[in-house]
Structures are given as structure tokens and as C-alpha cells.
Amino acid sequence: MKTALIIEDNPDNMVLITRLLEKAGYSTVQTVTGMSGFEMALKVRPDFIILDIQLPDIEGTEVLKRIRESVTGHTIPVIAMTSYAMSGDREKLLAAGCNGYIEKPIDPARVISQIKGILGEEI
Amino acid sequence: MTDNSLKKFLPGLLIAIIYFVTARLGLMLAYPGTNATPLWLPTGIAISALLLLGSRVWPGIALAAFFANLWQLSGLGLSIPASFAASLSTSAGNTLEGLTAAYLIRRFIGEHNPFLKSRDVLLFILFGALVSTTISATVGVTVFCLSISDWSNFASIWLTWWLGDATGAIVVVPLALTYSGFRSSGNAFRQFATNIFMWAITGAICYLIFDRGIHLSFILFPVVIIAALRLGQFSSAMAVGIVSVISTHITVNYPDRLAAMTLTEALLLQQGFIGSLATVSVVLSAVLSEQRRSKLEVSESEARLKALISQSPIGIALSRENIILDANRVCLDMFGFRDITEIQGTSLSDRMSHYNGHAVLERADGQRDEVSAKSEFETLGVHKNGTRFPLYVSIAEIALSEEILTVSFFIDITGRRQAEDALQTSERKYRELVMNANSIILRWNSEGGITFMNEYGLRFFGYSETEIVGHHVIGTIVSETDSSGQDMRALMDQICLNPAAFEQNINENVRHNGEHVWINWTNKVVLDDKGKIKEILSIGSDITRLKQAEEELKKHREQLEQLISLRTADLHKSQLALMNMVEDLNSRKEELLSANDRLKEFDRLKSMFIASMSHELRTPLNSIIGFTGMTLQGLSGELNDEQRDNLSRSYQAAKHLLSLITDVIDISKIEAGRIEPYVERTDLAGIINEATISIEPMLKEKGLTLKLCIPSKIQISTDKKRLLQCLINLMSNAVKYTENGGITVSVLEEGSYAEIAVSDTGIGISEDDLPKLFEAFERLETHLRVKVGGTGLGLYLTKKLATEILHGGINVKSRVGQGSTFTLRLPKNFESDQTKGEDK
């Protein structure tokens, strides 16, 4: 069973994505701040990370950057989650080392297949 | 010894050597037992040296004479001291003799060559040969007789001595002094040869004659005379020299030729002969040279006279008894003759002068008294071609030995006459001008007395000339005070003292009848030869009427000024009021400006508010959509139909609200200028496909067809996401308003633009509605309005995106009931500062 680390400050979203992932057969670990998310990523070493970009302490991009610079975490796939992305956000995130991204609002019918697509798993 | 002193002593030394040698030669012929010799050439050498080189060579002469005599005397058996003393005094005599001769020659003849004039030659013979030599003879013979204490032969020794010295002088000095003239007289060789020949002949004849005795010596006279006549001074002097040497030699050495005479007698005779011969030679030469010179002078003066006459700018004619002898070029030109032969021998008065002059000239020939009384006159000359011209004639008479010649001087005075005429004309004109000028012309002296007034002035002031000339200006044309009370007397005094300061002056004058007039005067000073003020020349013009007009004008002006000041006050008031208004307006404007600023700020705040509010609205919406979506998926358990329908409705409503908010956010962002295009190179077909995918569910639902006409590869640079947004808007609109048929998307390339047309076969738009189509919150009245959902922001946002973000445009063509075509026009190469990823 694959483990996903979800870094998300909005409780509704956290519940939504957690339920959708668990119903799809993933186990999850949650945290709501960037700093703790970075620490947990190194400690838990999840199979992938769902990362919200707008976080209360440090920006999601900063978290991504630190993970990619770390020795133990730099290979973990990271899927960014952005509410209403601006033009060019996607490119910026990809350039920073993000494996893929999901736009909010999350479409429950499609989100699992999006994640699987990014991770290269069979749908 | 330096070079300089060598040069100084060399001539003296040379003279000393020559002197000594000739002295020794001469003393060989000495009167037996004495140092008196019949041929003493050194005298001549000494005099020549002193004349040619100056007195400074005397020590050389003295030294040479001393040693020559010492030699001679010591040979006569005298004691050494006696020889010394005698030689010393004799040499003193010799030197003194030379110096005296030179002094006398310079004193009475001068510095020039004494052999050019007969008078000078005679003076030379007297002083140089006869007088000065007595010194040497007297001193020398006295000393000699003293030294041998025998006075018996004093007279004959003295005579020998004196004659020897005199002959030496007269033979040698001409030779030395004429040598320079001989040397410089050109054609050297021929002359030299002739001279040598002459001297050889002379020598030969001399030898032959003296060999037969002295009585034939007269034959030598013609020889020497011929030499003088033919070959000149030096040549004859040389001949004399040769004769003197040869004859002396024969006389001394061949006593048997002397017939009955003693040697002394023969020598005296011979010296007398030489002296005579030399005298003849020099005198004749001098006379010849004089003659030559005077001839030269005459021809020179003749040439000068000729030049004078020919170069003279005055015509000159020479006549005898009215018959023309000669005339210069100017004279011939003046009368038009080519050359003198045309008029030579004809009558002067006929040829050259008018009858008036004729008469005079005739009298000039007959009665001389009258002519001399009227030897200058002006008449008319007659040119050869008959024209007459004013002519000035001056006649002078030259009395030559046998005849009286008349010299006539002619000057063509046409030019002068013309000038005179011109002067007269100009004077007349000036007079006319002054007399008739329409100005007052006045001349008055520095005391104020009037010396002249022209006719106009007299008429103007009402005076006759006698009434005014000689009178003071005050009391005539100037009253003592003018009408304003100014003292005119003082003004006139000032003008008289310093007229230059009053070059232009306007003052009041008075007429004879007491009428006051205003005159504008121009004053000019006339100075006399010494620069003192002689007169004042004043030209005046009457400006009385002008002055009156000026007065009137002044009055008017004053009135006008009053009026103006009144009006100005009024105007000032109005101006103040206006200024207040302007100030008021300014403050209003400022208020408006600040209000405007506030409004702008409000607008910005509004946009920001909407943007952030929308974001906040979206978050709960996301939750609603997410959870209802998840439930609808059946992930939280199976739903019954009603539950599904309920959830489905709230799901759709949430989606609609979200799209509304998204559109509002976009519009706000565009209006707040917060959207920057993100440009990348992309395939247009790809974007259209992406848009197609998102509307496909709607298409399927309504059973519409989709047709794509897209060229395989069109690469454009643009903001991909915004373009996609536009396309989805247009395509979903097309689907919404079409019930039957389908949708066509086609792409056309037009230069640097790409045009994407979205056509449908829908309800179409009426022409009246077309302008409202792109307005915000406009939803057209159609039967589909209720059925079709919409925010009313779609086309408004699409147009904003197309024009403001993508730098392109959008237009629409439509027919009611037939369908619509929306065309999006985009630049293929988007130009922006933000251009990125162009060559990916």
C-alpha cells in the first residue's frame, strides 16, 4: 500500500483529498504547515506528496525546493495542488521539480486518475 | 708682423726698393765726383708715390734716398760720419722735395689727375717739376759742398741736380699718373701692339739720332707728338721716358759724340731737350684730352636737350621767321601731323593757329617788342582735320649769334576749358538752387549779423534784401522773447558760440508783419582757413502748420488720455472680478482633481476587493463542489434517484457560481492591470483540440456535429491559457445557442495574423443587438435565454482577453435564424516585454 503525505492547510480540502485517496486504496499522512510538511517528508519518506501551494507559514514552492535539495527526499514524487492557477504557474512548478499538478477545484470523478497518470501507475 | 701691418708697410717698402734701384742707376750718371746726377728719376717716383699712395709712404722714400746717397758718397772717399751726415740731409732734401711737390699739386690742382687740363699741367710743371725740386737741389748741393769744403762748382752742380730732378719729375709723374687711364682703355692687344711698335720706333730713332749728336734731337718732337695724338697720354709719356733713358745713356757713355762740348754741357743740353720734349708731350696730351671732353659734354648736353624736348608733355615748335624748323611729338600729335616732314618749311601760323594767333605770330616775327609784351595768350588751334580746339600758346625767342629763333609752346586746354565750363555751370546751378529753393537759406556771422538771405526767405519773412542784410537776427526774424516767454537773445548767442550743438533746431521766428511762425532750422558751420567760425549757414523750413496740428493733436491726446484712464479704471475693476472668478475656478478644479484621484483610488480598491472577495468565495465553493461531486460518484455509498437529482442540481449551481466568480476575477484583474500575458510558442491545432475536448460532453448531449478546418501546422506565439479560455467561451456559446446542425472551427492565415472562426447554425443575432453583444452583463432576449445558462460576462471577458491580453481582436457576423460566426484575430508573433520560451 502506497503512502501519500498531504500538506494542506484548508481542513475541507484535506478531508476531501484524504477520503478520495483512501477510498482509492492509499494510506495517508497529513500536516497543515510547510515546515512540518518538509520535516515529515524526510521522516516518513512517503511514496508521494500532495502539496498545496498556498500555505500559512512558507510557500509550497519553498517546501518543494527544500525537498528537492535534501539528500533523502529529493526523489519523492510531488504533486502540486493549486487553486485557480495563473498562466505560467504550471511551468514554474515543473521547473522547481514538481512532477505534476492538480487544479482546484478538485474534480472527484477525475482526481485519482490524474494522480495515477502523474505517478505513472496503471489507471 | 701681422698681415695688416704688412699691408701697411708693403707699399712703402716697394717704393723704397724701386726708389733705391733707380737712384743707383741715376747716380751712375752722376756729375763726376759728386752725387748730383743729370737724370734723377727717383724724384718722379717719390712724387708719384706720394700722390697715388698718400703722404704715409715718406719713410720709405727717406730710407731709400739715405742709403742710395750713402753708397754714392762713401764711394767718393768721404769720411764715414761726413757721408752719414751728407746722406741724411740729402735724403731729407729729397723727401721734403717730394712732400712739397705733392702738397703744392694737391693744394693748387686738387685731388684729380693733373694731366687732363692744360692749366693743371702748367701748374704741375711749375710746382711739381720746377719749384719743389729747388729744395732738393739746394739742400743736397749745399751739404755736398760743405762736406767736401769746395764751393767752386756749386752753381753747375746745383743746375745739374735741379735739372735732373725736374726732368725726373716731368718724365716719371705723367707716366705713373696716366697709367691707370691707359690700362682701362680697352681693345687691349691691338693697342698694346701698336704702343710697343711706337715705342720701339721711338727708341730706334732716338738711338740713331743721338748716335750722331744732340743737334738732330729735334727730329724726336714729331715722333712724340704723333704718339700723343694717335695713342694718347701714357703712350707719349712712355716715349719721352724711353728717349730720356736712351739719350742719357748715349750722352754719358759715348762722349765722342759730343762734338766740342764738355760732358756737363752736353748733359745739360740733353736734359733741357728732354724737359722740353716732356713738356710738349704733357701739354699737348692735356689739350687733346680737354678737347675730347668738351666735345663729349656738348653731345651729352645736346642729347639731354633732345630728350627734354621730346619727352616734354607740352607741344614745342621751333621756327625762324614763321617758318617751321622742328616740332616735338606732342606738338605733331596735337595738330594731327604724322611726322615733321609734313610741316617742315611751312608757315607756323598757317599750320597751327587760328587767324588770331596768326596775327600775333606774324608780329612776333616782325616787331619783337610787341611779341615780348604778349608772348602768352589763349587762342584756337586748328587741327589738320579742320576741328578747332582751345589752345594755350607761349612764345619765347632765342637770340643765337646770327639769327633769332622762335620757340612756341602749345598746350591743348580743351580739358581745362571743359572743367571751367563745368564749374561755371555748377556755380550757376548752385546759385539758382539757392535763390529759388523752397526753403529759407540764411547766412549769418558769429555776431548774429545776417550776411545773406535767399529770395524765398525774403519773401517768406516779408523783407527786401537791403532791409535785412547787415542787420542782427534779433529784431528782424527773431523777436527778443518767443510767445512762451523764452529769451531768444540767449538762444541766438548759444547758437553763435557753438553752432555744431544746434545742427537741428526748432524755434519760433517772427515775420516783418509781426506774425509768429515756427521754423525747423538746419545749421551748419562754415569755417575759415584758420578753422575759426566764419559763418553759420542755416536752412529753414516753415513748420508752423505742423506745429499747430501738433498742438491740436496734443489737446486731443490729452482728452483721449483722460478717457483712457477712466476706461482703464473700469477695466481694472472687471479684471479684478475676472481674477476672482479664475481663482475660484482654480480651486474648483483642484477639488475636481482630488475627487478624480479619489475615484481612481476607489476604482482600484473595488477591483482589488472583487478579486480578493472572489478568491474567498471560491474556497467554500471548492468544498461544495468537491464533496457533492464525491457523493455523486457514489464513493460515500449508493444514492437513490432523488438524492442524486438533488445533489446534481446543487453541484451544477456551484459550478455555475464558480465560473461566474472566475470570470469576475479575470475581468477585475484585467481592469486592475494585473494580468501579464505568458507567451510561448505553440501549435494552434493543439489548443483548438484542447478546447474541443472540454465542450465535447455538451456537443454529445445536444447531438450537434463538429467540423474542424485547420491547416496541419500553424505555430504561433501567444498566451496559450488565455487563448484556450477565449476559444472555450466562443465554442461553448456556439453549442449553447444551436439546436440543430453543428459547429465549424476553421483557421485562416493572413500575413502576420491567424484568424480562428467559430461558426454555428444557431439562432443568430439581430443587427440591433450586435453592438450590445460585447457589453458586460448583457444577455440578449432570445427564446433560449431561460434555458441556456450564462453569466453575461463571457463575451465581454473574451473581447477583453483578445484585445488587451492577446493583442488581437474579435468580430462577429450573424443572421437571425441562420447562425453566427465569431472570428478571433491573433498576431502570430506576439510582441511583448514578457516574451518567454520563444524557441523552445
Chai-1 contact restraints between the chains, C-beta under 6 A:
chainA,res_idxA,chainB,res_idxB,connection_type,confidence,min_distance_angstrom,max_distance_angstrom,comment,restraint_id
A,D12,B,S623,contact,1.0,0.0,6.0,A-B,restraint_1
A,L16,B,G626,contact,1.0,0.0,6.0,A-B,restraint_2
A,K23,B,L635,contact,1.0,0.0,6.0,A-B,restraint_3
A,S87,B,Y678,contact,1.0,0.0,6.0,A-B,restraint_4
A,S87,B,D719,contact,1.0,0.0,6.0,A-B,restraint_5
A,S87,B,K721,contact,1.0,0.0,6.0,A-B,restraint_6
A,G88,B,Y678,contact,1.0,0.0,6.0,A-B,restraint_7
A,K104,B,N622,contact,1.0,0.0,6.0,A-B,restraint_8
A,P105,B,N622,contact,1.0,0.0,6.0,A-B,restraint_9
A,P105,B,I625,contact,1.0,0.0,6.0,A-B,restraint_10
A,P105,B,G626,contact,1.0,0.0,6.0,A-B,restraint_11
A,I106,B,G626,contact,1.0,0.0,6.0,A-B,restraint_12
A,P108,B,G629,contact,1.0,0.0,6.0,A-B,restraint_13
A,P108,B,M630,contact,1.0,0.0,6.0,A-B,restraint_14
A,P108,B,Q633,contact,1.0,0.0,6.0,A-B,restraint_15
A,A109,B,Q633,contact,1.0,0.0,6.0,A-B,restraint_16
